[in-house]
């Protein structure tokens, strides 16, 4: 199968371990045109492949647990693993759904998909070491809801998923790490190390979203600031709240103007 067909096949897998493995196994040589079915519309209208568990509930119904207990620690790690599992589907979706993009676009999103698969595998391995597994706790579907809302337009997708939802992870991760360091157990410190890897690579993922968003805006003759404000309001993007990881956001390609326009408050 060609790249986008392989991405769709992995996207449809329901078993998390199989999805991560299939994603990691995708190979793509951008110098071989026959390996990229970029101009073919793939007529799939179904949802991403997901296991029966975790049960998905409204975000307000996800219980709050103390990270100072083992159960609370595992619930926290599980919530991050759920984000990373969704992020695998998100990156695969960016490959198979949107035809007609340059070859480097698909190469970029394959890199993202494979790194998200690595992140999920690391977090799941950590859960297994603590006697739990992915699916043992409830979760919510906020990330995928925005993917669904932006499925008809790649520019809107780049605006609202990597540049908004995933960028929020750049802000949240140092805060989570600080809490885990305060807990100070071997399990907590091991999770901090995993999050170090994830944060470093997520900067690159947001940068990829930024790069393709600005490329698309230039191609379509759109003002990036005005277009973002329009689609954020139209699709109910979450309001950005401080504190912000300004260092990571700048590394991820946000402009000085965008950083200056963020709501004021504590920064990291």
MARDRENLO-638825 format. One record per residue (C-alpha): z, x, y; residue number from 1. Coordinates in Angstrom, 2 decimals, decimal comma. Layout:
BEGIN
+---------+---------+---------+-----+
:       w :       u :       v :   k :
+---------+---------+---------+-----+
:       Z :       X :       Y : NUM :
...
+---------+---------+---------+-----+
# end
This chain:
BEGIN
+---------+---------+---------+-----+
:       w :       u :       v :   k :
+---------+---------+---------+-----+
:    0,00 :    0,00 :    0,00 :   1 :
:   -0,53 :    1,03 :    3,59 :   2 :
:    2,30 :    1,61 :    6,04 :   3 :
:    2,70 :   -1,86 :    7,53 :   4 :
:    2,40 :   -3,51 :    4,12 :   5 :
:    5,06 :   -1,19 :    2,72 :   6 :
:    7,29 :   -1,96 :    5,68 :   7 :
:    6,88 :   -5,68 :    5,03 :   8 :
:    7,62 :   -5,21 :    1,32 :   9 :
:   10,88 :   -3,38 :    2,17 :  10 :
:   11,68 :   -6,01 :    4,81 :  11 :
:   11,51 :   -8,74 :    2,16 :  12 :
:   13,87 :   -7,04 :   -0,31 :  13 :
:   17,20 :   -8,82 :   -0,56 :  14 :
:   19,32 :   -6,14 :   -2,23 :  15 :
:   20,75 :   -3,83 :    0,46 :  16 :
:   20,67 :   -0,71 :   -1,68 :  17 :
:   17,09 :   -1,37 :   -2,76 :  18 :
:   16,04 :   -2,07 :    0,84 :  19 :
:   17,58 :    1,17 :    2,09 :  20 :
:   16,01 :    3,15 :   -0,74 :  21 :
:   12,58 :    1,56 :   -0,29 :  22 :
:   12,70 :    2,24 :    3,44 :  23 :
:   13,69 :    5,86 :    2,90 :  24 :
:   10,81 :    6,27 :    0,43 :  25 :
:    8,06 :    5,16 :    2,83 :  26 :
:    5,77 :    8,05 :    3,68 :  27 :
:    3,27 :    8,03 :    6,52 :  28 :
:    0,72 :   10,64 :    7,52 :  29 :
:   -0,53 :    9,75 :   11,01 :  30 :
:   -3,50 :   12,08 :   10,55 :  31 :
:   -4,84 :    9,87 :    7,73 :  32 :
:   -6,30 :    6,72 :    9,38 :  33 :
:   -6,53 :    4,91 :    6,06 :  34 :
:   -2,73 :    5,06 :    5,80 :  35 :
:   -2,28 :    2,76 :    8,79 :  36 :
:   -3,33 :   -0,87 :    8,65 :  37 :
:   -2,55 :   -1,24 :   12,34 :  38 :
:   -5,26 :   -3,78 :   13,18 :  39 :
:   -4,52 :   -6,17 :   10,31 :  40 :
:   -2,47 :   -9,31 :   10,96 :  41 :
:    0,11 :   -9,72 :    8,19 :  42 :
:    0,65 :  -13,49 :    7,80 :  43 :
:    4,31 :  -13,55 :    6,81 :  44 :
:    6,50 :  -16,20 :    8,41 :  45 :
:    9,66 :  -15,94 :    6,36 :  46 :
:   13,05 :  -14,46 :    7,21 :  47 :
:   14,13 :  -10,90 :    6,40 :  48 :
:   15,35 :  -10,24 :    2,91 :  49 :
:   19,15 :  -10,44 :    2,86 :  50 :
:   21,79 :  -10,77 :    0,15 :  51 :
:   23,78 :  -13,97 :   -0,33 :  52 :
:   26,80 :  -12,17 :    1,13 :  53 :
:   28,12 :  -11,57 :    3,72 :  54 :
:   28,57 :  -15,16 :    4,78 :  55 :
:   27,26 :  -15,60 :    8,33 :  56 :
:   29,47 :  -17,44 :   10,81 :  57 :
:   29,60 :  -17,96 :   14,56 :  58 :
:   30,72 :  -14,75 :   16,34 :  59 :
:   33,94 :  -16,44 :   17,46 :  60 :
:   34,78 :  -17,20 :   13,82 :  61 :
:   34,78 :  -13,55 :   12,77 :  62 :
:   38,49 :  -12,74 :   12,29 :  63 :
:   40,09 :   -9,99 :   14,35 :  64 :
:   42,01 :   -7,50 :   12,26 :  65 :
:   44,08 :   -4,47 :   13,19 :  66 :
:   42,37 :   -1,14 :   12,45 :  67 :
:   45,82 :    0,21 :   11,59 :  68 :
:   45,68 :   -1,61 :    8,23 :  69 :
:   43,32 :   -0,67 :    5,41 :  70 :
:   41,90 :   -4,20 :    5,36 :  71 :
:   41,34 :   -4,08 :    9,10 :  72 :
:   39,74 :   -0,66 :    8,88 :  73 :
:   37,33 :   -1,89 :    6,21 :  74 :
:   36,52 :   -5,03 :    8,21 :  75 :
:   35,64 :   -2,85 :   11,22 :  76 :
:   33,44 :   -0,54 :    9,17 :  77 :
:   31,86 :   -3,57 :    7,52 :  78 :
:   30,94 :   -5,02 :   10,91 :  79 :
:   29,16 :   -1,79 :   11,83 :  80 :
:   27,45 :   -1,65 :    8,43 :  81 :
:   26,19 :   -5,18 :    9,04 :  82 :
:   24,68 :   -4,09 :   12,35 :  83 :
:   22,98 :   -1,16 :   10,63 :  84 :
:   21,65 :   -3,38 :    7,84 :  85 :
:   20,14 :   -5,70 :   10,43 :  86 :
:   18,78 :   -2,67 :   12,26 :  87 :
:   16,83 :   -1,66 :    9,13 :  88 :
:   15,15 :   -5,07 :    9,16 :  89 :
:   14,64 :   -4,85 :   12,91 :  90 :
:   12,80 :   -1,53 :   12,69 :  91 :
:   10,73 :   -2,64 :    9,69 :  92 :
:    9,87 :   -5,81 :   11,59 :  93 :
:    8,69 :   -3,76 :   14,58 :  94 :
:    6,28 :   -1,99 :   12,19 :  95 :
:    4,79 :   -4,85 :   10,20 :  96 :
:    4,84 :   -7,64 :   12,77 :  97 :
:    3,06 :   -6,07 :   15,72 :  98 :
:   -0,53 :   -5,06 :   15,08 :  99 :
:   -2,79 :   -3,03 :   17,34 : 100 :
:   -0,28 :   -0,47 :   18,60 : 101 :
:   -0,95 :    3,30 :   18,69 : 102 :
:   -0,27 :    5,26 :   15,52 : 103 :
:    2,68 :    7,04 :   17,16 : 104 :
:    4,38 :    3,67 :   17,73 : 105 :
:    4,50 :    3,06 :   13,97 : 106 :
:    5,59 :    6,63 :   13,32 : 107 :
:    8,46 :    6,20 :   15,79 : 108 :
:    9,68 :    2,95 :   14,26 : 109 :
:    9,44 :    4,32 :   10,74 : 110 :
:   11,76 :    7,12 :   11,86 : 111 :
:   14,15 :    4,51 :   13,26 : 112 :
:   14,03 :    2,43 :   10,05 : 113 :
:   14,77 :    5,45 :    7,88 : 114 :
:   17,66 :    6,60 :   10,05 : 115 :
:   19,11 :    3,08 :   10,08 : 116 :
:   18,88 :    3,07 :    6,28 : 117 :
:   20,79 :    6,36 :    6,25 : 118 :
:   23,46 :    4,93 :    8,56 : 119 :
:   23,89 :    1,86 :    6,39 : 120 :
:   24,14 :    3,97 :    3,24 : 121 :
:   26,82 :    6,20 :    4,82 : 122 :
:   28,89 :    3,23 :    5,94 : 123 :
:   28,52 :    1,43 :    2,62 : 124 :
:   29,59 :    4,60 :    0,81 : 125 :
:   32,69 :    4,75 :    3,02 : 126 :
:   33,50 :    1,12 :    2,19 : 127 :
:   33,10 :    1,79 :   -1,52 : 128 :
:   35,54 :    4,69 :   -1,26 : 129 :
:   38,11 :    2,24 :    0,15 : 130 :
:   37,58 :   -0,31 :   -2,65 : 131 :
:   35,29 :   -2,64 :   -0,69 : 132 :
:   31,55 :   -3,25 :   -0,42 : 133 :
:   29,05 :   -4,71 :    1,99 : 134 :
:   29,40 :   -8,48 :    1,77 : 135 :
:   33,17 :   -8,54 :    1,31 : 136 :
:   33,77 :   -9,79 :    4,87 : 137 :
:   32,12 :  -12,46 :    7,00 : 138 :
:   29,63 :  -11,45 :    9,70 : 139 :
:   27,52 :  -13,01 :   12,43 : 140 :
:   23,77 :  -13,03 :   13,05 : 141 :
:   23,53 :  -12,29 :   16,76 : 142 :
:   21,26 :   -9,27 :   16,47 : 143 :
:   18,71 :  -10,97 :   14,26 : 144 :
:   18,69 :  -14,09 :   16,43 : 145 :
:   17,29 :  -12,03 :   19,30 : 146 :
:   14,71 :  -10,48 :   16,99 : 147 :
:   13,60 :  -13,99 :   16,06 : 148 :
:   13,43 :  -15,01 :   19,73 : 149 :
:   11,15 :  -12,06 :   20,54 : 150 :
:    8,88 :  -12,23 :   17,51 : 151 :
:    5,84 :  -13,40 :   19,51 : 152 :
:    5,66 :  -10,52 :   22,01 : 153 :
:    6,16 :   -6,81 :   21,45 : 154 :
:    6,94 :   -6,11 :   25,13 : 155 :
:    9,74 :   -8,67 :   25,14 : 156 :
:   11,00 :   -7,24 :   21,84 : 157 :
:   11,19 :   -3,73 :   23,28 : 158 :
:   12,93 :   -5,07 :   26,40 : 159 :
:   15,65 :   -7,07 :   24,73 : 160 :
:   16,41 :   -5,46 :   21,39 : 161 :
:   16,48 :   -1,65 :   21,64 : 162 :
:   17,01 :   -1,56 :   25,42 : 163 :
:   19,69 :   -4,28 :   25,47 : 164 :
:   21,38 :   -4,99 :   22,15 : 165 :
:   21,09 :   -1,53 :   20,65 : 166 :
:   21,95 :    0,14 :   23,94 : 167 :
:   25,24 :   -1,75 :   23,88 : 168 :
:   26,08 :    0,29 :   20,79 : 169 :
:   25,88 :    3,45 :   22,88 : 170 :
:   28,62 :    1,99 :   25,06 : 171 :
:   30,77 :    0,59 :   22,26 : 172 :
:   30,78 :    3,52 :   19,83 : 173 :
:   33,00 :    5,91 :   21,86 : 174 :
:   35,52 :    3,09 :   22,33 : 175 :
:   35,60 :    2,41 :   18,59 : 176 :
:   35,96 :    6,13 :   17,88 : 177 :
:   38,91 :    6,36 :   20,27 : 178 :
:   40,66 :    3,54 :   18,40 : 179 :
:   40,02 :    5,22 :   15,07 : 180 :
:   41,34 :    8,56 :   16,33 : 181 :
:   44,47 :    6,75 :   17,45 : 182 :
:   44,89 :    5,39 :   13,91 : 183 :
:   44,55 :    8,97 :   12,70 : 184 :
:   44,41 :    8,36 :    8,94 : 185 :
:   41,96 :   10,34 :    6,80 : 186 :
:   39,88 :    7,16 :    6,39 : 187 :
:   39,80 :    6,57 :   10,14 : 188 :
:   38,83 :   10,17 :   10,91 : 189 :
:   36,10 :   10,07 :    8,25 : 190 :
:   34,69 :    6,99 :    9,96 : 191 :
:   34,74 :    8,84 :   13,30 : 192 :
:   32,55 :   11,51 :   11,74 : 193 :
:   30,07 :    8,94 :   10,46 : 194 :
:   29,94 :    7,38 :   13,92 : 195 :
:   29,19 :   10,80 :   15,44 : 196 :
:   26,02 :   10,93 :   13,35 : 197 :
:   25,11 :    7,34 :   14,16 : 198 :
:   25,66 :    7,70 :   17,92 : 199 :
:   23,52 :   10,84 :   18,15 : 200 :
:   20,62 :    9,17 :   16,36 : 201 :
:   20,99 :    5,82 :   18,11 : 202 :
:   20,36 :    7,59 :   21,43 : 203 :
:   16,95 :    8,46 :   20,00 : 204 :
:   16,36 :    4,88 :   18,86 : 205 :
:   17,06 :    3,48 :   22,31 : 206 :
:   14,84 :    6,19 :   23,78 : 207 :
:   12,01 :    5,04 :   21,52 : 208 :
:   12,52 :    1,48 :   22,75 : 209 :
:   12,52 :    2,66 :   26,35 : 210 :
:    9,39 :    4,75 :   25,89 : 211 :
:    7,37 :    1,93 :   24,34 : 212 :
:    8,69 :   -0,65 :   26,78 : 213 :
:    7,44 :    1,35 :   29,75 : 214 :
:    4,16 :    2,14 :   27,97 : 215 :
:    3,60 :   -1,57 :   27,31 : 216 :
:    4,51 :   -2,54 :   30,87 : 217 :
:    2,00 :   -0,02 :   32,18 : 218 :
:   -0,67 :   -1,28 :   29,78 : 219 :
:   -0,07 :   -4,90 :   30,79 : 220 :
:    0,32 :   -4,21 :   34,51 : 221 :
:    3,93 :   -5,42 :   34,54 : 222 :
:    6,76 :   -4,31 :   36,77 : 223 :
:    9,42 :   -3,13 :   34,27 : 224 :
:   12,37 :   -4,26 :   36,39 : 225 :
:   11,02 :   -7,70 :   37,24 : 226 :
:    9,75 :   -8,35 :   33,71 : 227 :
:   13,07 :   -7,37 :   32,18 : 228 :
:   15,01 :   -9,68 :   34,51 : 229 :
:   12,66 :  -12,54 :   33,65 : 230 :
:   12,79 :  -12,23 :   29,86 : 231 :
:   16,53 :  -11,46 :   29,83 : 232 :
:   17,17 :  -14,75 :   31,64 : 233 :
:   14,63 :  -16,70 :   29,61 : 234 :
:   15,98 :  -15,58 :   26,24 : 235 :
:   19,67 :  -15,56 :   27,10 : 236 :
:   20,23 :  -11,83 :   26,68 : 237 :
:   23,93 :  -10,96 :   26,73 : 238 :
:   25,27 :   -9,95 :   30,11 : 239 :
:   25,96 :   -6,24 :   30,28 : 240 :
:   29,62 :   -5,38 :   30,82 : 241 :
:   31,34 :   -2,07 :   31,55 : 242 :
:   32,42 :    0,43 :   30,41 : 243 :
:   29,02 :    2,14 :   30,00 : 244 :
:   28,22 :    5,40 :   28,27 : 245 :
:   26,13 :    6,69 :   31,16 : 246 :
:   25,53 :   10,09 :   29,57 : 247 :
:   24,08 :    8,52 :   26,41 : 248 :
:   22,10 :    5,95 :   28,38 : 249 :
:   20,51 :    8,66 :   30,52 : 250 :
:   19,65 :   10,68 :   27,40 : 251 :
:   18,09 :    7,50 :   25,99 : 252 :
:   15,70 :    7,26 :   28,91 : 253 :
:   17,24 :    4,77 :   31,29 : 254 :
:   16,19 :    5,58 :   34,84 : 255 :
:   18,58 :    6,45 :   37,64 : 256 :
:   17,74 :    3,10 :   39,21 : 257 :
:   18,60 :    1,24 :   36,01 : 258 :
:   21,89 :    3,09 :   35,69 : 259 :
:   22,75 :    2,42 :   39,31 : 260 :
:   22,04 :   -1,28 :   38,83 : 261 :
:   24,57 :   -1,63 :   35,99 : 262 :
:   27,68 :   -3,67 :   36,83 : 263 :
:   30,38 :   -1,45 :   38,28 : 264 :
:   33,41 :   -0,55 :   36,21 : 265 :
:   34,81 :    2,17 :   34,00 : 266 :
:   32,26 :    4,56 :   32,49 : 267 :
:   32,43 :    6,94 :   29,56 : 268 :
+---------+---------+---------+-----+
# end
